[in-house]
Amino acid sequence: MRPETWTRWPAREGPAGEPSTPARRALSLIGRAVLAGVLVWGTFAPGDQHGWGVAAAALGLVAALAQAAAFLRAGREQWLRSSLALVATLLATAWAADLGHAHLLANFLWCGLGLTALIRLPLAAALPVTALSLGSYALASGDGWAAVAATVGGLALFGYLLRLDGEARGAAVRLLRQERAARAAEAESAALAERARIAREIHDVLAHSLSAQLVHLEAARLMLDGGADRARVRERVVAARRMAQDGLAETRQALSALRGEFTPVGEYLVGLAEGERAGLTVTGTPRPLAAEAGLAVRRTAQEALTNARKHAPGARCTLELRYLEDVVELEVRNTASRTARAEPVAGLAESGSGYGLLGMRERAELLGGTLLAGPDEGGWRVLLRMPG
C-alpha cells in the first residue's frame, strides 16, 4: 500500500459530496429527528435520573449531539486537528454517559464514532479512532463476547465497505468530469479546425476573385492615366465585372463545398484553366477523390494561378493532374513574366493576405499529403501530392 493511501482524505465526491435534492433533504431531516427521539427516549425512559440528574442528562445529551455535528463538519471540511480533538471529547462524553446510566447514548457515540471515522478520516487516523471507539464499546458492553465480537467486526467491516464505496463513487465522478472536459476540449478543437477550414475557403475564394478584378481595374486606371480611348477602358471594366460574377459563383461553390456538395475535380479544373487561359493536362485514369482531397486539389490550383497572376502577370501557366496508383498529383507551373517590367503591376503583389502558400501547405499536411513550391527555370512551380 502506497504511503499516500494512509494520509489521503476520502474522496469528497463520495456520499458527502453528492448533490442535495428536496427528497434527500427531507429524508435526512426525518432520519435525524427519529434518531434524536430514540436517543431521548433511551436516555430518560429507564428512569435512572432524578432531580438534578435529569438536567445533567439533558445537558449531556445536547452536548453530545452538538459534538457529533461538529465532528461531521470537521470531517467534511477535512480539518484533521479539529476532528481528533472532537474524537477525544466524544470518547470522554460517551464514558460519562455510560457512567451516568445513559447506556444507549454511550453505545451510539462509540459505535457511531468508529463507523464515521472509517468513512470520513484518513486511514492513518481512522484506524486508531475506530479501535478506541469500538474497544470502548466492547469493554463497557455487558453482552457476551460472541455478540460483542460480531457487533464490533460487523461495524468495522461495514464502515470499511462504505469507505470503499465512497472512493469508488468519487473515482467515477472524477472520471466523468475528465470525460466531460475531454469532450469539451474535443468540441473546441473541432470548432477551431472548422474555423480554420472556413478561413481557408474564404481566403481562397476572395483572393482569387478580387485579385483578378484588381488586375483589370488597375489596368483600366493606367489606361485612363495614359489617355487611352474609352473602348479599351470599357473592355477592362467589363472584364472586372465578369470576374466579380465569377467570384460570386465561386463563393456559391465554396458554400456548397462547406456543405459537402462537390463538382468533379476534372470538370472544375477544365473551367478554371479556360478562365485563366492556362493549359491543362490529365494523365492516368480519372477516379473519384475523397471530399477533402478533391477540395485541396481545387484550392491549390486556384491559389497557384492567383499567385501567378499577381506576381508574374503575362506569364504562361500550365496545370497537370496525374492520377497515380495510390496518390493524385497536381503540378502548376508558370514561366517568367513576359511583361517588359521586372516588377508586377503596382499594388497587385501586395493585394493578398500572405496566407495563400501557408494555407495550401497546411491543407495538404492535415490530409496526409505534401506541397512543394519554389522557383523553377525562371518561373514558379507548385506540386501537390495527396493520397487518394
VEXDREN-2710 file (C-alpha; in Angstrom, 1 decimal):
% VEXDREN-2710
k/r/px/py/pz
1/MET/0.0/0.0/0.0
2/ARG/1.4/3.4/-1.0
3/PRO/2.2/6.0/1.7
4/GLU/-0.3/8.5/0.4
5/THR/-3.1/5.9/0.9
6/TRP/-2.7/6.3/4.7
7/THR/-2.7/10.1/4.7
8/ARG/-5.2/10.9/1.9
9/TRP/-8.7/12.0/2.9
10/PRO/-11.6/10.1/1.4
11/ALA/-12.9/11.4/-1.8
12/ARG/-15.1/14.5/-1.4
13/GLU/-17.1/13.4/-4.4
14/GLY/-18.4/10.4/-2.5
15/PRO/-21.5/10.3/-0.3
16/ALA/-20.7/13.6/1.4
17/GLY/-20.3/15.4/-1.9
18/GLU/-23.4/14.2/-3.6
19/PRO/-25.8/16.9/-4.8
20/SER/-28.7/17.6/-2.4
21/THR/-32.3/17.3/-3.6
22/PRO/-35.5/18.1/-1.8
23/ALA/-36.3/14.4/-1.3
24/ARG/-32.8/13.8/0.1
25/ARG/-33.0/16.7/2.4
26/ALA/-36.5/15.6/3.7
27/LEU/-35.3/12.1/4.4
28/SER/-32.2/13.4/6.1
29/LEU/-34.3/15.6/8.4
30/ILE/-36.7/12.8/9.2
31/GLY/-33.9/10.4/10.0
32/ARG/-32.2/12.9/12.3
33/ALA/-35.5/13.6/14.1
34/VAL/-36.1/9.9/14.6
35/LEU/-32.6/9.3/15.8
36/ALA/-32.8/12.2/18.3
37/GLY/-36.2/10.9/19.5
38/VAL/-34.7/7.4/20.1
39/LEU/-31.8/8.9/22.0
40/VAL/-34.0/11.0/24.2
41/TRP/-36.3/8.1/24.9
42/GLY/-33.4/5.7/25.6
43/THR/-31.8/8.3/27.9
44/PHE/-34.8/9.1/30.0
45/ALA/-37.2/6.2/29.7
46/PRO/-35.4/3.9/32.2
47/GLY/-35.9/6.5/34.9
48/ASP/-32.4/6.2/36.3
49/GLN/-32.1/10.0/36.5
50/HIS/-33.7/12.0/39.3
51/GLY/-33.7/15.7/40.3
52/TRP/-30.6/17.4/39.1
53/GLY/-29.6/14.2/37.3
54/VAL/-32.4/14.8/34.7
55/ALA/-31.0/18.3/33.9
56/ALA/-27.4/16.9/33.8
57/ALA/-28.6/14.1/31.4
58/ALA/-30.4/16.7/29.2
59/LEU/-27.3/18.9/29.0
60/GLY/-25.1/15.9/28.3
61/LEU/-27.4/14.8/25.5
62/VAL/-27.4/18.2/23.9
63/ALA/-23.6/18.5/24.3
64/ALA/-23.1/15.0/22.8
65/LEU/-25.3/15.8/19.7
66/ALA/-23.5/19.2/19.2
67/GLN/-20.1/17.5/19.4
68/ALA/-21.2/14.8/16.9
69/ALA/-22.5/17.5/14.5
70/ALA/-19.2/19.4/14.9
71/PHE/-17.2/16.2/14.2
72/LEU/-19.2/15.6/11.0
73/ARG/-18.5/19.1/9.8
74/ALA/-14.8/18.8/10.6
75/GLY/-14.5/15.6/8.6
76/ARG/-16.4/17.2/5.7
77/GLU/-14.1/20.3/5.7
78/GLN/-11.0/18.0/6.2
79/TRP/-9.9/19.6/9.5
80/LEU/-7.7/16.9/11.0
81/ARG/-6.7/18.5/14.3
82/SER/-10.3/19.6/15.0
83/SER/-11.5/16.1/14.1
84/LEU/-9.1/14.5/16.5
85/ALA/-9.9/16.9/19.3
86/LEU/-13.6/16.2/18.9
87/VAL/-12.8/12.5/18.9
88/ALA/-11.3/12.9/22.4
89/THR/-14.2/14.9/23.7
90/LEU/-16.8/12.4/22.2
91/LEU/-15.0/9.5/23.8
92/ALA/-15.0/11.2/27.2
93/THR/-18.7/12.2/26.8
94/ALA/-19.5/8.6/25.9
95/TRP/-17.8/7.2/29.1
96/ALA/-19.5/9.9/31.2
97/ALA/-22.9/8.9/29.7
98/ASP/-22.2/5.2/30.4
99/LEU/-21.3/6.0/34.0
100/GLY/-24.5/8.0/34.2
101/HIS/-26.5/5.0/33.1
102/ALA/-27.3/6.5/29.7
103/HIS/-26.1/3.3/28.0
104/LEU/-27.9/3.9/24.7
105/LEU/-26.3/7.3/24.3
106/ALA/-22.9/5.9/25.1
107/ASN/-23.2/3.0/22.7
108/PHE/-24.5/5.3/20.0
109/LEU/-21.5/7.6/20.4
110/TRP/-18.9/4.8/20.5
111/CYS/-20.4/2.9/17.5
112/GLY/-21.2/6.0/15.5
113/LEU/-17.7/7.4/16.1
114/GLY/-16.0/4.2/15.0
115/LEU/-18.2/3.9/11.9
116/THR/-17.9/7.6/10.9
117/ALA/-14.1/7.7/11.4
118/LEU/-13.7/4.9/8.8
119/ILE/-15.8/6.8/6.3
120/ARG/-14.6/10.4/6.9
121/LEU/-11.0/10.4/8.2
122/PRO/-7.6/9.5/6.6
123/LEU/-6.8/5.8/7.1
124/ALA/-3.9/6.6/9.4
125/ALA/-6.3/8.4/11.8
126/ALA/-9.4/6.4/11.1
127/LEU/-8.0/3.0/12.3
128/PRO/-6.8/4.2/15.8
129/VAL/-10.1/6.1/16.3
130/THR/-12.2/3.1/15.3
131/ALA/-10.1/0.8/17.5
132/LEU/-10.5/3.1/20.5
133/SER/-14.3/3.7/19.9
134/LEU/-15.2/0.0/19.3
135/GLY/-12.8/-1.1/22.0
136/SER/-14.6/1.2/24.5
137/TYR/-17.9/-0.3/23.4
138/ALA/-16.6/-3.8/23.9
139/LEU/-15.2/-3.0/27.4
140/ALA/-18.4/-1.3/28.6
141/SER/-20.9/-3.7/26.9
142/GLY/-22.5/-6.3/29.2
143/ASP/-23.2/-8.7/26.3
144/GLY/-21.4/-11.9/25.7
145/TRP/-18.1/-12.0/23.9
146/ALA/-19.6/-13.6/20.8
147/ALA/-22.2/-10.8/20.4
148/VAL/-19.7/-8.1/21.1
149/ALA/-17.2/-9.6/18.6
150/ALA/-20.0/-9.9/16.0
151/THR/-21.1/-6.3/16.6
152/VAL/-17.5/-4.8/16.5
153/GLY/-16.5/-6.9/13.5
154/GLY/-19.7/-6.1/11.6
155/LEU/-19.4/-2.3/12.3
156/ALA/-15.7/-2.3/11.2
157/LEU/-16.4/-4.2/8.1
158/PHE/-19.5/-2.1/7.3
159/GLY/-17.6/1.1/7.7
160/TYR/-14.7/0.0/5.6
161/LEU/-17.1/-1.1/2.8
162/LEU/-18.8/2.3/3.0
163/ARG/-15.4/3.9/2.7
164/LEU/-14.5/1.8/-0.4
165/ASP/-17.9/2.7/-1.9
166/GLY/-17.3/6.4/-1.4
167/GLU/-13.9/6.1/-3.0
168/ALA/-15.4/4.2/-6.0
169/ARG/-18.1/6.8/-6.4
170/GLY/-15.6/9.6/-6.1
171/ALA/-13.4/8.0/-8.8
172/ALA/-16.4/7.6/-11.0
173/VAL/-17.3/11.3/-10.5
174/ARG/-13.7/12.4/-11.3
175/LEU/-13.7/10.2/-14.4
176/LEU/-17.0/11.7/-15.5
177/ARG/-15.6/15.2/-15.1
178/GLN/-12.5/14.3/-17.0
179/GLU/-14.6/12.8/-19.8
180/ARG/-16.8/15.9/-19.9
181/ALA/-13.6/18.1/-20.0
182/ALA/-12.2/16.0/-22.8
183/ARG/-15.4/16.2/-24.8
184/ALA/-15.5/20.0/-24.3
185/ALA/-11.8/20.2/-25.4
186/GLU/-12.6/18.0/-28.4
187/ALA/-15.6/20.1/-29.4
188/GLU/-13.5/23.2/-29.1
189/SER/-10.7/21.7/-31.2
190/ALA/-13.3/20.7/-33.8
191/ALA/-14.7/24.2/-33.8
192/LEU/-11.2/25.7/-34.2
193/ALA/-10.5/23.3/-37.1
194/GLU/-13.8/24.2/-38.8
195/ARG/-13.0/27.9/-38.3
196/ALA/-9.6/27.3/-39.9
197/ARG/-11.2/25.5/-42.8
198/ILE/-13.7/28.3/-43.3
199/ALA/-10.9/30.8/-43.2
200/ARG/-9.0/28.9/-45.9
201/GLU/-12.2/28.7/-48.0
202/ILE/-12.8/32.4/-47.7
203/HIS/-9.2/33.3/-48.5
204/ASP/-9.1/31.0/-51.5
205/VAL/-12.3/32.3/-53.0
206/LEU/-11.8/36.0/-52.3
207/ALA/-8.1/36.2/-53.1
208/HIS/-8.7/34.5/-56.5
209/SER/-11.7/36.7/-57.4
210/LEU/-10.6/40.0/-56.0
211/SER/-7.1/39.8/-57.4
212/ALA/-8.5/39.1/-60.8
213/GLN/-10.7/42.1/-60.6
214/LEU/-7.8/44.2/-59.3
215/VAL/-5.7/43.3/-62.4
216/HIS/-8.3/44.7/-64.7
217/LEU/-9.2/47.7/-62.6
218/GLU/-5.6/48.6/-62.2
219/ALA/-5.1/48.3/-66.0
220/ALA/-8.1/50.5/-66.6
221/ARG/-6.6/53.1/-64.2
222/LEU/-3.3/53.0/-66.0
223/MET/-5.1/53.4/-69.4
224/LEU/-7.1/56.4/-68.1
225/ASP/-3.9/58.0/-66.8
226/GLY/-2.3/57.3/-70.2
227/GLY/-5.2/58.8/-72.1
228/ALA/-6.4/55.5/-73.7
229/ASP/-9.6/55.6/-75.7
230/ARG/-12.9/54.8/-74.0
231/ALA/-13.4/51.4/-75.7
232/ARG/-10.2/49.9/-74.3
233/VAL/-11.0/51.2/-70.8
234/ARG/-14.6/49.9/-71.1
235/GLU/-13.2/46.5/-72.1
236/ARG/-11.2/46.3/-68.8
237/VAL/-14.2/47.4/-66.7
238/VAL/-16.3/44.7/-68.3
239/ALA/-13.7/42.1/-67.6
240/ALA/-13.6/43.2/-64.0
241/ARG/-17.4/42.9/-63.9
242/ARG/-17.1/39.4/-65.3
243/MET/-14.6/38.5/-62.7
244/ALA/-16.9/39.7/-60.0
245/GLN/-19.6/37.4/-61.4
246/ASP/-17.2/34.5/-61.4
247/GLY/-16.3/35.4/-57.8
248/LEU/-19.9/35.2/-56.8
249/ALA/-20.2/31.8/-58.5
250/GLU/-17.1/30.6/-56.7
251/THR/-18.5/31.8/-53.4
252/ARG/-21.5/29.7/-54.0
253/GLN/-19.3/26.8/-54.8
254/ALA/-17.4/27.3/-51.6
255/LEU/-20.6/27.3/-49.6
256/SER/-21.6/24.1/-51.4
257/ALA/-18.2/22.7/-50.5
258/LEU/-18.7/23.5/-46.9
259/ARG/-22.0/21.6/-47.0
260/GLY/-20.2/18.7/-48.6
261/GLU/-21.5/19.2/-52.1
262/PHE/-18.7/19.0/-54.8
263/THR/-18.4/19.1/-58.5
264/PRO/-15.9/16.6/-60.1
265/VAL/-12.3/17.8/-59.9
266/GLY/-11.6/17.4/-63.6
267/GLU/-14.7/19.4/-64.5
268/TYR/-13.7/22.2/-62.1
269/LEU/-10.1/22.3/-63.4
270/VAL/-11.3/22.5/-67.0
271/GLY/-13.4/25.5/-66.2
272/LEU/-10.6/27.1/-64.2
273/ALA/-8.0/26.6/-66.9
274/GLU/-10.3/28.1/-69.6
275/GLY/-11.0/31.1/-67.4
276/GLU/-7.3/31.7/-66.8
277/ARG/-6.2/30.8/-70.3
278/ALA/-3.9/28.1/-68.9
279/GLY/-3.0/24.7/-70.4
280/LEU/-4.4/21.6/-68.7
281/THR/-3.2/18.0/-69.0
282/VAL/-4.7/15.0/-67.2
283/THR/-2.7/11.7/-67.1
284/GLY/-3.8/8.4/-65.6
285/THR/-7.3/7.0/-65.2
286/PRO/-9.6/9.6/-63.6
287/ARG/-11.3/8.4/-60.4
288/PRO/-13.5/10.0/-57.7
289/LEU/-11.5/11.6/-54.9
290/ALA/-12.4/11.9/-51.2
291/ALA/-14.2/15.2/-50.5
292/GLU/-11.3/16.8/-48.6
293/ALA/-8.7/15.6/-51.1
294/GLY/-10.7/17.0/-54.0
295/LEU/-11.2/20.3/-52.3
296/ALA/-7.4/20.5/-51.6
297/VAL/-6.7/20.0/-55.3
298/ARG/-9.2/22.7/-56.3
299/ARG/-8.0/25.3/-53.9
300/THR/-4.3/24.6/-54.6
301/ALA/-4.9/25.1/-58.4
302/GLN/-6.9/28.2/-57.7
303/GLU/-4.3/29.7/-55.4
304/ALA/-1.3/28.8/-57.6
305/LEU/-2.9/30.5/-60.6
306/THR/-3.9/33.5/-58.5
307/ASN/-0.3/33.9/-57.3
308/ALA/1.0/33.6/-60.9
309/ARG/-1.4/36.3/-62.0
310/LYS/-0.4/38.6/-59.1
311/HIS/3.4/38.1/-59.2
312/ALA/4.1/37.2/-62.8
313/PRO/1.5/39.0/-65.0
314/GLY/1.6/37.8/-68.6
315/ALA/3.3/34.5/-67.8
316/ARG/2.1/31.3/-69.4
317/CYS/0.6/28.8/-66.9
318/THR/0.1/25.1/-67.2
319/LEU/-1.7/22.6/-65.0
320/GLU/-1.1/18.8/-64.9
321/LEU/-3.3/16.5/-62.9
322/ARG/-1.8/13.0/-62.5
323/TYR/-3.8/10.0/-61.2
324/LEU/-1.1/7.6/-59.8
325/GLU/-1.7/4.3/-58.1
326/ASP/-2.4/5.5/-54.5
327/VAL/-2.0/9.2/-54.9
328/VAL/-3.0/12.1/-57.0
329/GLU/-0.6/14.9/-58.0
330/LEU/-1.3/18.4/-59.2
331/GLU/1.5/20.4/-60.7
332/VAL/1.1/24.0/-61.6
333/ARG/3.9/25.8/-63.5
334/ASN/4.3/29.3/-64.8
335/THR/7.0/30.8/-66.9
336/ALA/8.8/34.1/-66.2
337/SER/6.6/37.2/-66.8
338/ARG/6.6/38.3/-70.4
339/THR/5.9/41.9/-69.4
340/ALA/8.6/44.4/-70.0
341/ARG/8.8/45.4/-66.4
342/ALA/10.5/43.1/-63.9
343/GLU/8.1/44.1/-61.2
344/PRO/4.4/43.2/-61.1
345/VAL/1.7/45.8/-61.5
346/ALA/1.9/48.3/-58.7
347/GLY/-0.2/47.3/-55.7
348/LEU/-1.1/43.9/-57.1
349/ALA/1.5/41.8/-55.4
350/GLU/0.6/43.3/-52.1
351/SER/-3.1/42.6/-52.5
352/GLY/-3.2/39.2/-50.9
353/SER/-3.1/38.3/-47.3
354/GLY/0.1/36.3/-47.3
355/TYR/-1.9/33.3/-46.2
356/GLY/-2.1/31.5/-49.6
357/LEU/1.0/29.3/-49.6
358/LEU/0.7/28.7/-45.9
359/GLY/-2.9/27.7/-46.3
360/MET/-2.1/25.3/-49.2
361/ARG/0.6/23.6/-47.3
362/GLU/-1.5/23.4/-44.1
363/ARG/-4.4/21.9/-46.1
364/ALA/-2.2/19.3/-47.6
365/GLU/-0.4/18.3/-44.4
366/LEU/-3.7/18.0/-42.5
367/LEU/-4.8/15.3/-45.0
368/GLY/-1.5/13.4/-45.0
369/GLY/-0.2/15.0/-48.2
370/THR/2.7/17.3/-49.1
371/LEU/3.1/20.5/-51.0
372/LEU/6.3/21.8/-52.6
373/ALA/6.6/25.3/-54.0
374/GLY/9.6/27.2/-55.4
375/PRO/11.4/28.7/-58.3
376/ASP/11.7/26.6/-61.5
377/GLU/13.6/27.6/-64.6
378/GLY/12.9/31.3/-64.2
379/GLY/9.3/30.7/-63.3
380/TRP/7.5/29.1/-60.4
381/ARG/6.4/25.5/-59.7
382/VAL/3.8/24.2/-57.2
383/LEU/3.5/20.4/-56.7
384/LEU/0.7/19.0/-54.6
385/ARG/0.7/15.3/-53.7
386/MET/-2.3/13.8/-52.0
387/PRO/-3.4/10.3/-51.0
388/GLY/-6.5/9.3/-52.9
END
